[in-house]
């Protein structure tokens, strides 16, 4: 008998067998399950986000239509940047932009865009602030300027960076056609149209030359024209800038954040 026969190698007990494969079988199902849960959570988040966004858009659109007495099918665009659900949980929308075309304001229409910040989703609180932009095309601008007594609104033409009008000066019973270029600006919340160039019989002249030729009559075309908008817009809205941009007139305004809670700011202002 050899030494090897006297001491045969014994097999390892079953409990000492390597268990790595068994651990792998236990771990992988958990990883797969976790991945499925994560995917479902992401899907649920986006579904909830989409539902919340649709609800906010619908609510804002209905409120705007009711406030402005717009038809039910009047298109209104609503934009809320960023992820919406955390904002709703916090009770405040970081930013809200509402825009619509052909919105009636007083006796005229314009395309309006309003961007508000820190908008509470519950009533009784002011917004952080807002800005508004009103865009008027040539036809809409003529309608607005027709409210200014004596202004030749039917001759208005937008000529970036100003506004051109045509009128006449009566001299010895004859009508002398005069073209006037006006530059828009804002003063104390009103639009002011200031004559900057004149054309008589095809020749460019300045205000002094016009006065030399027509005397006191020249004052009819060298004067500034003031367009008061206060009677058409809420008192909480203040005009800050106006300019001609291509074929439209663009007016910018600041909106008082307390306008959502203060009735006096919601009511239209007055013109002196």
C-alpha positions as MATLAB code, in Angstrom:
seq = 'XXXXXXXXXXXXXXXXXXXXXXXXXXXXXXXXXXXXXXXXXXXXXXXXXXXXXXXXXXXXXXXXXXXXXXXXXXXXXXXXXXXXXXXXXXXXXXXXXXXXXXXXXXXXXXXXXXXXXXXXXXXXXXXXXXXXXXXXXXXXXXXXXXXXXXXXXXXXXXXXXXXXXXXXXXXXXXXXXXXXXXXXXXXXXXXXXXXXXXXXXXXXXXXXXXXXXXXXXXXXXXXXXXXXXXXXXXXXXXXXXXXXXXXXXXXXXXXXXXXXXXXXXXXXXXXX';
ca = [
       0.000    0.000    0.000;
       1.355    3.356   -0.953;
       1.300    6.544    1.058;
      -1.328    7.966   -1.345;
      -3.589    4.975   -0.732;
      -3.177    5.357    3.007;
      -4.230    8.983    2.901;
      -6.691    9.365    0.033;
      -7.818   12.886   -0.879;
     -11.227   13.559    0.588;
     -13.760   15.644   -1.372;
     -14.701   18.985    0.119;
     -17.910   19.015    2.072;
     -20.883   20.262    0.139;
     -21.191   23.327    2.364;
     -17.686   24.408    1.433;
     -18.375   24.450   -2.316;
     -17.915   27.918   -3.942;
     -21.220   29.794   -3.890;
     -20.454   32.612   -6.381;
     -22.809   31.391   -9.129;
     -25.672   31.216   -6.612;
     -25.057   34.850   -5.538;
     -25.131   35.983   -9.145;
     -28.474   34.319   -9.681;
     -29.825   36.222   -6.650;
     -28.365   39.657   -7.619;
     -29.390   39.863  -11.258;
     -33.164   39.663  -10.672;
     -32.905   42.563   -8.238;
     -30.990   44.685  -10.747;
     -33.541   43.948  -13.445;
     -36.401   44.791  -11.105;
     -34.703   48.024  -10.082;
     -34.206   49.024  -13.708;
     -37.884   48.373  -14.421;
     -38.934   50.486  -11.438;
     -36.698   53.347  -12.561;
     -38.099   53.227  -16.089;
     -41.667   53.190  -14.780;
     -40.902   56.112  -12.464;
     -39.477   58.150  -15.331;
     -42.477   57.359  -17.513;
     -44.873   58.250  -14.685;
     -43.007   61.535  -14.128;
     -43.328   62.566  -17.765;
     -46.964   61.528  -17.880;
     -47.684   63.567  -14.746;
     -45.678   66.504  -16.137;
     -47.659   66.436  -19.392;
     -50.997   66.232  -17.572;
     -50.048   69.084  -15.232;
     -48.854   71.244  -18.132;
     -52.062   70.667  -20.099;
     -54.121   71.558  -17.022;
     -52.196   74.783  -16.395;
     -52.439   75.811  -20.056;
     -56.178   75.119  -20.151;
     -56.812   77.019  -16.920;
     -54.840   80.078  -18.052;
     -56.471   80.115  -21.493;
     -59.987   79.955  -20.020;
     -59.195   82.718  -17.523;
     -57.788   85.022  -20.225;
     -60.751   84.468  -22.536;
     -63.181   85.217  -19.711;
     -61.318   88.338  -18.552;
     -61.047   89.778  -22.078;
     -64.437   88.526  -23.301;
     -62.786   86.627  -26.144;
     -64.586   83.957  -28.187;
     -64.113   80.378  -27.032;
     -62.090   79.563  -30.133;
     -59.800   82.617  -29.931;
     -56.226   81.218  -30.011;
     -54.062   81.888  -26.952;
     -50.514   80.642  -26.492;
     -49.313   79.769  -22.985;
     -45.707   78.930  -22.123;
     -44.265   77.849  -18.771;
     -40.525   77.140  -19.065;
     -38.740   74.594  -16.906;
     -40.084   71.499  -15.158;
     -43.613   72.276  -14.009;
     -44.354   69.828  -11.178;
     -41.755   71.213   -8.700;
     -43.135   74.703   -9.374;
     -46.672   73.539   -8.613;
     -45.486   71.861   -5.429;
     -43.786   75.100   -4.403;
     -46.960   77.066   -5.149;
     -45.352   79.494   -7.629;
     -44.674   79.482  -11.363;
     -41.221   80.904  -12.012;
     -42.289   82.408  -15.323;
     -45.486   82.483  -17.349;
     -45.846   83.900  -20.865;
     -49.226   84.456  -22.509;
     -49.617   85.763  -26.056;
     -52.475   86.256  -28.481;
     -53.172   88.068  -31.734;
     -55.916   90.589  -32.489;
     -56.767   91.256  -28.849;
     -59.316   94.093  -28.496;
     -58.049   96.983  -26.379;
     -60.541   99.804  -26.224;
     -61.486  100.718  -29.777;
     -58.555   99.013  -31.470;
     -56.845   95.632  -31.691;
     -53.252   94.536  -31.219;
     -51.086   91.478  -30.770;
     -50.267   91.157  -27.069;
     -47.570   89.230  -25.187;
     -47.328   89.282  -21.391;
     -44.506   87.660  -19.411;
     -44.983   87.392  -15.654;
     -42.556   86.133  -13.002;
     -43.137   84.517   -9.596;
     -46.796   83.808  -10.321;
     -48.655   82.295   -7.328;
     -50.983   79.442   -8.252;
     -53.304   80.291   -5.367;
     -55.316   83.491   -5.134;
     -54.721   86.383   -2.779;
     -51.025   86.981   -3.556;
     -49.259   89.398   -5.903;
     -47.054   88.327   -8.764;
     -43.398   89.257   -8.723;
     -43.818   91.512  -11.751;
     -44.587   91.449  -15.447;
     -43.824   93.039  -18.772;
     -46.168   93.429  -21.714;
     -45.601   94.002  -25.412;
     -48.278   95.233  -27.816;
     -47.586   94.998  -31.547;
     -49.635   96.998  -34.055;
     -49.511   96.610  -37.809;
     -50.249   99.561  -40.090;
     -54.010   99.012  -40.137;
     -54.210   98.601  -36.364;
     -52.078  101.715  -35.846;
     -54.357  103.773  -38.091;
     -57.322  102.679  -35.984;
     -55.548  103.774  -32.803;
     -54.409  107.130  -34.209;
     -57.906  107.838  -35.513;
     -58.834  108.466  -31.872;
     -56.513  111.524  -31.829;
     -58.424  114.633  -32.840;
     -57.136  116.236  -36.021;
     -54.539  113.581  -36.760;
     -54.435  112.413  -40.427;
     -54.678  108.742  -39.422;
     -55.891  107.529  -42.826;
     -52.536  108.522  -44.396;
     -50.329  106.722  -41.863;
     -47.517  104.590  -43.246;
     -44.917  102.741  -41.194;
     -41.445  103.649  -42.422;
     -38.816  102.224  -40.081;
     -37.610  103.920  -37.897;
     -40.595  106.293  -37.966;
     -44.119  106.984  -39.174;
     -44.990  108.946  -42.304;
     -48.184  110.962  -42.735;
     -49.512  113.306  -45.400;
     -51.507  116.464  -44.803;
     -52.232  119.857  -46.379;
     -51.655  123.472  -45.450;
     -54.116  125.987  -46.816;
     -52.416  129.036  -48.268;
     -54.447  131.704  -50.117;
     -57.220  129.188  -50.675;
     -54.925  126.541  -52.134;
     -54.037  123.257  -50.451;
     -50.309  122.685  -50.236;
     -49.472  118.985  -49.665;
     -46.949  118.372  -46.892;
     -45.359  115.074  -45.957;
     -44.246  114.641  -42.356;
     -41.976  112.011  -40.800;
     -42.733  111.344  -37.134;
     -40.523  109.661  -34.549;
     -42.381  107.830  -31.736;
     -41.276  108.018  -28.098;
     -42.767  107.695  -24.613;
     -43.330  110.553  -22.169;
     -45.154  110.120  -18.847;
     -46.780  106.923  -20.079;
     -48.095  108.426  -23.331;
     -46.939  107.875  -26.914;
     -45.511  111.075  -28.366;
     -45.069  111.501  -32.131;
     -42.454  114.166  -32.900;
     -41.996  115.605  -36.424;
     -38.401  115.174  -37.579;
     -38.560  115.805  -41.340;
     -40.849  117.544  -43.819;
     -41.423  117.386  -47.556;
     -43.099  120.115  -49.592;
     -43.555  119.766  -53.350;
     -41.039  116.920  -53.388;
     -38.341  118.936  -51.574;
     -37.013  118.098  -48.106;
     -37.114  121.069  -45.715;
     -36.753  121.564  -41.983;
     -39.137  123.082  -39.438;
     -37.539  126.530  -39.631;
     -37.906  126.681  -43.406;
     -41.468  125.480  -43.136;
     -42.237  128.269  -40.651;
     -40.637  130.852  -42.957;
     -42.864  129.776  -45.825;
     -46.152  129.245  -44.016;
     -45.851  131.314  -40.838;
     -48.235  130.289  -38.083;
     -49.821  127.678  -40.327;
     -46.635  125.620  -40.007;
     -47.484  124.955  -36.356;
     -50.214  122.576  -37.567;
     -47.577  120.138  -38.819;
     -44.544  120.964  -36.652;
     -46.356  120.210  -33.395;
     -45.942  117.014  -31.346;
     -48.863  114.612  -31.259;
     -49.678  112.923  -27.938;
     -51.472  109.582  -27.944;
     -52.897  108.723  -24.531;
     -53.470  105.011  -23.941;
     -54.402  105.206  -20.263;
     -58.133  105.115  -20.975;
     -57.720  101.790  -22.785;
     -55.401   99.888  -20.439;
     -55.381   99.050  -16.700;
     -53.889  101.650  -14.348;
     -51.317   99.067  -13.255;
     -49.778   99.022  -16.745;
     -47.211  101.728  -17.591;
     -45.905  102.298  -21.103;
     -42.088  102.351  -21.116;
     -40.943  102.255  -24.749;
     -42.236  102.429  -28.304;
     -40.508  101.978  -31.632;
     -41.128  101.063  -35.231;
     -39.654   97.697  -36.104;
     -39.977   96.960  -39.794;
     -43.675   96.956  -40.675;
     -45.036   97.070  -37.100;
     -45.112   99.429  -34.137;
     -43.932   97.767  -30.905;
     -44.909   99.196  -27.518;
     -43.443   97.838  -24.268;
     -44.941   98.255  -20.802;
     -44.268   97.370  -17.181;
     -47.015   95.741  -15.138;
     -47.361   96.300  -11.394;
     -47.232   92.960   -9.558;
     -50.134   94.020   -7.336;
     -52.492   94.239  -10.315;
     -53.831   90.735   -9.595;
     -55.106   91.760   -6.141;
     -55.690   95.533   -6.326;
     -58.954   96.499   -8.094;
     -57.749  100.093   -8.546;
     -54.847   98.844  -10.661;
     -57.144   96.635  -12.714;
     -59.457   99.507  -13.673;
     -58.612  101.542  -16.759;
     -56.781  104.806  -16.227;
     -57.807  108.262  -17.428;
     -56.437  110.797  -19.903;
     -56.109  114.452  -18.939;
];
